[in-house]
C-alpha cells in the first residue's frame, strides 16, 4: 500500500510493481484526468526543476517518456548552454556540453508519470481513501497494513509493505508515537518563503534562453525570479521572496516586484509579454527534515519517501530529483531484501532510511547553508558558517568567469559526481587561487555581476548589451 498519489507515490509504485503481486495507491482526493494541478499539491502550480540525475532516473523507469514529452512540446536542454543564471549575484558562464534537464510544468510531468504507472497491470489507484492508522502485528514490531476511510466507509487493508508518500502533512510521526516508537528528531530552517507564479505566452521565435534564473546575493537580497519554457509554447514565471517579502497577485504588483529583482533582465522580458493566467501564491514556512534514519527503533514493513521525510527549499530545485533517486533506492533495497536469507522484514526499513538519509544530507547541507546566510533564517548554524559561506560565494563567482570550473560545479550540482568532484586537484587549485584573489581585488572586477552571457554560438544583440549595461 502506498499512501498518496503524487510524484513520490507514483514513483514508489513503479519500482515496487517489479517486486509485488499487487500495488495499491491510496489517494484521498479525486485525481484529474488531464495535466491539471491538484488541490493537495498547491506547489504544482509553480516552477519545478529536474536535475540530470533525476531525468536519467525517470528515463530509466519509463523508457521513451522523455522523448515523448519532447515530441509534445517540452524542451530537453543543455543547462550550460540554454540557462541564463544569475546565482548569488553573478552570472554563470555559458558553454556547450553541460548537464541535461527537461522543462515542463509539474501537472504535465505528473500526468505523464501517472499514465505510465496506472497502465501497469498490477498497480491499482483507489481515489477518495484516507489512511487513518497503521496496523501492526501483536508485538508491534511490523506494520501489516492500514485502516482506511473511503467511499465504502472504514475498512482494513493488509499487505507486506506500507509506503508513506503523503507529503508534508504526513501523520507518520503521530502514528509512530502511538505505537511506542517515539517521534523522529525534526530539523528545520525557517525561511517564510512565498512563491507567486503565472503563465505567459512565449514570444514567437524567442531563443535568448530556455530558462532564466535571477538570484541575488544573501543577505543583501531576499528575492529571486525564474522564467522557464514549458509545454504549450508558454513561459512559467515565478517570483520568490523570503521572510514575508512575497510578490503580490495583482498585475501591477507582480510586475513591480519583478522590476525590483537583483537584476533587471527578467522584468524586461516579461513586462510586454502576454499573461495567460492570474498570479497564484504558495507559501513555505520552513525547510524540514524528519530524521527517521536516526530513530532508536523503527517498525519493519513501513517506509517513507518524499516530503513526508524531507521538504527542501524549492528555490534550489532539488526536490523532484531527490524523490526520484529515493524511489530508485527503495526499489534496489527491496531487490536486495528479496534475495536475502533473512527476507523482506529483517532490517529493510532501517537500511532504506539510512541510505535515503545520505542522499538527502547532501542536498540539505547545500540549501540550508545558503539560507542561513540570511540572519532572519531560523535554524541551527554550524560552526565555521561564515568561512563556509565565503568559500561557497567565491566558488559561485569563479563559475561566472571560468567555464571549466563552471562545468565541474554543474557535474556535482546535477549529481553526475558526488561532492568529491569539488575536491579534484584542478578545481581545488582554481578555487584556491580565486579565493586569494578575492582578498585583494573587488568582486565587481573579478566576477561577472552585470553582463547577461549570450547563448553560445549566437551573436549578442544590441538589446542584450543594453540590458547588461543597465544591470
N, C-alpha and C positions, 0 to 999 in steps of 0.2 A: 504494500500500500504506500502511495506517495501522497503526502498532504500538500496540496497546492499545484495548480496547473500553469504557473508562469514558466519563464525560461529555465529556472533551476529544476522545477518539477519535470518539465518535458525532457530535458537532457538526462535527468536521472532515469526516467522511463526508458529512454533509448538505450542506455548502457545496460540496464537491468533486464531488458527484453531478451538479451542473449543468454541469460542465466536462470530465468524463472519461467515456469509454465504459464503464469498469468501475472500481469502488472496492472494494478488499478490506480488511476489518478483520481483523487477526491478533491473536487473544486467547489468552493462554497457558492460562487456566483455564476450566472449564465455566461457561456463562452461565445463571443461573436463569431459569425461565420466567415467574415472577411478580415482584412487588416485594419482593425479598429482598436483604439485604446480601451482598456478595461478599467472599470471603476476601482478595482483593488490594486491597480498599478498606476497611480497618478503620475509617477515618473516616466511612464511610457509616452507621454505627450511632449517629452523634451529630448534634447540631443543625446545620442548614445554613441559610444565608440567600441570598436573591436580591434584589439591589438593583433599582430600577426600570429602569435601563438594561439589565440582564441579562434582566429579564422581557420587556421590549419586543423585545429581540433574539430571544429564544425564540419569542415570539408571531409575529414576522415569519418565522422559519424554519418554524414549524409552525402555520399558521393554524388557529384553533379549538381548539388543545390546552389553552390556559389555561382557557377556558370549560368544556371537557370535564372538567378537573380540579376545577373549582368544582362542577359537577354531581355529581361523585363524592365530594364532602365536603371539598374543600380550601377554605381561606379566602383570598379576594382582599381585601387590606386596604389601608386608608389608614394609612400609617405614623404620621402625626402624630396621628391620632385613636385608633388601635387599639393603639398601642405604649405601654407604661409603661416608661420607660427612665431608669435612673439611670446616667448616663455620667460617669465620673471623679468620682463623688461628688455630683453634682447632678442633680435630676430634670428631664428635658426638658419644656418646655411642651407641652400637648396642645391641638389645634385641628383643625378640619375643613379638608381640602384639601391634604394632604401627598402625597408620592410613594407609588406603589402597590408592593406586594410580594405574593407568594403564599406561604402557609405549608404546606409539605409535607415529608415525610421524604425523605431523599436516595435510598433504594432505590425509592420510589414514583416520584419525578421521573425517575430514570434509566430505570426500566421504561417510563414513558410515552414518553420520548425514543427509547429503543431500539426500541419498537414502531413508531414513525413512520419511523425510519431504515431498519430492516430490511425495511419494506414497499416501499421504493424499488426499482424493478426492476433497477437497475444496481449495487446495493450487496450485497456478499456478506460474511458473517461466518464466519470459519474458527476453530473452537474447538480448543484444545489445540496451538496453534502458537506456539513461542517463537522470536524472532529472534536468531540467533547473530552475524551480522555484516552490514555493508553491502557491497554490490557496487558497483564503480565502473568507469568506462571506463579505457583503458590509461594515460591521463595523470593519473588520479586527481583530475580536476577536476570530475567529475559523478558523482553517485550514480545507479546504473542499476537497483538492485533490492536484494534481501535474500536471505541464506541462512537458511533456517528449519529447525527440527527439529519435526516433528509426528507425527501418528499413522502416517503412511507413511514415517517416517524423515526423513533430510535431503533437502532439495531447494532449488533456487534459483527465485526469482520475480523477473521483470523488469518494470519499469514506468517511467513518466515522472517520478513523484514519490513520495518516501517521507516520511511524516509520523510523527515520534516523539511519541506521546501516552501513553507508558508510565508516566508519573508520576515520583515522586521516585526510584525505583530505576532510572531510565534509564541505559543503558550508553553513551550518546552521547559523553560526554567521553572514554571509553576508545577508542571507535571512531575518533573524530576524531584522537586522538593516534596511533593505529596507522597512519592514512592520511597522517600527516605534517603535520597542521594544528595540532598542539599542543592544549592544553586551554584552555577558556574561563576567564576570571577568575571566581572564586567569591566572592560576598559573603554573609556570614552574620551573624545576630544570635542568639546563644544564649539561649534562654528556658526550657528544660526544662519545657515546659507539659504538663499532664496534663488530659484530659477524662474525666469519668465521667458516664455518661448512662443513663437508663432511661425507659420509657414508663409513663404513668399514665392511668387512666380520667379523662376530663374531667368535672367535676361538672355535673350536669344544670342547664340554664338559666344557666350561668355567662357573664357578659358584662362583667366588670370591665375586661378587656383581652383581646387575642388573642395578644399576645406581651409578655413582661416580660423586661427585661434589668437585672441588678443588677451594676454595675461600679464598684469603689471607686477612689479617687484614688491614683495611684502617687506615691511609692514606699511610702506607708503600707500600702496594701492590695495583696495578691498574688492575691486571689480574685475570681471573678465567677461569676454564675449566670444561667441562662436557663430560662424556661418558654415553650413555643410550642405553639399549636394545630397539630395535623396531621390528616391524613385519618383517618377511622375513629373520630371522636369522642374522640381521645386528646390528651394532652399529651406532648411530649418535654421532659424536664428534663435539662439539662446543667450540671454543676458543674465549674469550671475553676480550676486553681491553677498559679502559676509556681514555678520553682526547687525542684521536688521536693515542694511543698505540694499534694499531689494527694488528691482525695476518695476515701475508701475504697469498697469494693464490697459491704460488708455493710449491711443495712438501717439499723442504729443509727448506724454511722459516716457513712453517706451523709447522714442527717438532721442529725447533729451538725455536719457540715461546712457544710450549708446554714444552720443556725442561726447560724453564726459569719461569714456573709457580711457585707459592709459595711452592709447594711440588713436588717431582719427580715422584710420582706414576702414574699419567695419562700418562706422556711421556713414562714410562717404559712399560705400557700396549699397547700403540699404535705403538711404534717405529718399531716393526716387524709384525704388523697386515697388512692385505691386503686392500688397499684402493679400493673402488668401484666407487667413483665419484671424480671429481675435487673439491677443496675447493671453496666456494662461500661466499661473504661478504654482510652483511646488516648493514647499519649504522643508528643509532638512536640519533639524536642531543640532545633530552631532554625528560624527563617525563613531561606530560602536563595534566592539569585538567581544563576543562571549567566549570565554576560554574553556570550552568543553574538553579540550585536549589535556588540560591540567587537573581535571576533577579526580579526586582520590578514588572514586568508584563510578562506574558507568554501566548501565544495563546493556546486555547483548541484544541483538535484533533491532536496534534503533540507531539511526544516524541522522545528521542534519547537514544541510547544504545551502549555499546562497546567503541572502541577507538574514536568514534565521541564525546564522553563525556570525557573519561579519558584514556590516553595511559601511562601505568605503565612501569617502568624499567623491561624488561623481565628477567633479571638475577634472580629476586626473584620468578618467576614462578607463579604469581597470576592472570595474565590476563584472561585466559580462565575460571577460577573459578569465578571471579568477573562477567564476561559476563554471564555465565550460571545462576548464582544466580540472576543477574539483570533481565534476561528473566523471571525467576520464579516470581520475584516481579511484573513484568509487567502483567503476567497472573493473579496474585492474585488481582492486582489493578483493572483490567478490570472486574473480577468476582464481586468485591465489588460494582463497579460503576453500573453494570447491575442490581443489586438488590436495588440500592439506589433510593429513590423517585426523587432525582434531576437528575438522569440519567448519561449518559456517559460523557457529556460535561460540567460538573459543578465541576471543581477543580481537575479532573483526572490528567492532565498534571503536575500541580504543586505538587500534593501529591506524584505522582510517582517519580518525580525528587528529592524530599526531601528524600524519602526512599532510593533511589539509592545513594544519596549523603552520607547517613550514612554508607552504605555498602562500598563505595569507600573510605571514610575517614579513616577507619582503615588500609586498605592496603596502601593508600597514605602515612600515617604517618610513617609506618614501613619502606617502601622503601626509601622515601626521607630523613628520619633521617639518615639512613645508608649511603646514597650517600653524604650527607652534611658533613660526616666525612672527605671527601676529600676537601682540601682548594681550589682546582680548580673548584669545583662544583659551578655553578652559580644559586643562588636562595636565598630566604629569610630564614635566620637562626633564629629559635625560641630562645627565652630566655632560658637559662639553658641547651643549647645543649651539652656543654662539660660534664656536670654531667649526662645527659641522656645517652650519648654515653658510658660513663664509666660504668653505670649500665647495659646497654644492653650487653656490652662486658663481664662483669662479669657473666651475665646470660648465655651467649653463652659458656663461658669457664666452667661454672658449669655443663652444659649439656654434657660435654665431659667426666666427671668422675662420674656422678650421674645419673643412668638410670631412677630413679623415677622422678627427675626433668626434664630430657630429655623428658619423656613421657608427663608431664604436658605442656611442651613447645610445643610439637607436637600437642597436643589436641587444643591449641589455634591457632597455625600456620595453621592447616588443618580445622579450623573453626568447630570442634566438640563443642568447647566452645567459648564464647566471650573473650575479653581481660581481663574480670574479673577473668578468670581462673588463671591468673598470680598473682592474689591478694589473692588466697586461703592461709590460715594460714601456711600450711605445706611448700608450695613453697616459700612464702614470707620469712619464717624463714630461710629456706635453703639458699636463695639468700642473706639475710642479713648477715648470718654467713660467707658465702663465700666472700662477699664484704669486710667484716672486715679482713678476712684472706689476701685478696689481698693487703692490706696496709702494711703487714709485710712479706709476702712470695713471692718471684719472680714467675712470671707467669709460667715459664718452670717447676717449682716444684709443681704446684697445678693444672695444666691443661694438657691434652694430646695433645701436639703440634706435636708429631713426629710419633707415632705408629699407623699404619693403623689397626683398630679393625677388627678381623676376623668375618666371618659370624657366628652368634650364633649356637652352636651345631656342628661346623666344626673345625677340627684340624687346627691349624695355620701351614702353610707351611714354609719351610726354606726360600723360596723366599720372603714371606711376612715379615719375621723378618729382612731380609737384607734391604728390602725397608724401613722399619721403622727406622733402624739404619742409613740408608743413609739420611733420611729426617732430 
